[in-house]
Amino acid sequence: MQSYRYLAATTAVSNAIDSLPQTRHKLPYGVVADWMEEHEIEAEDILQVSGSEVRALVAALIERDQPTIPNAA
C-alpha cells in the first residue's frame, strides 16, 4: 500500500512539473522521485494537499533550484 501512495505522490509532483512552462516535460518518475527525496518531499504531505498547493510548492522549489534539476535522457 505504501508504494501506491508513493507512486501517487510522484505522479502528482510529475504532473505539477509538467504544468510549468519553464520545465522539461515528461521527466521519468525515477528522476522525479530522486528530486523529491533530495528536497525532502514526503509522499504523505503531497497526498494531503490540493493540486494547486502541489504546483505552488513545486514551482517555488524549481525557481530556487532550476539549475540543479537533473536532465533526463
Buried (B, 14 or more C-beta within 10 A) or exposed (E): EEEEEBEEBBEBBBBBBBBBEEBEEEBEBEBBBEBBEEBEBEBEEBEEEEEEEBBEBBBEBBEEEEEEBBEEE
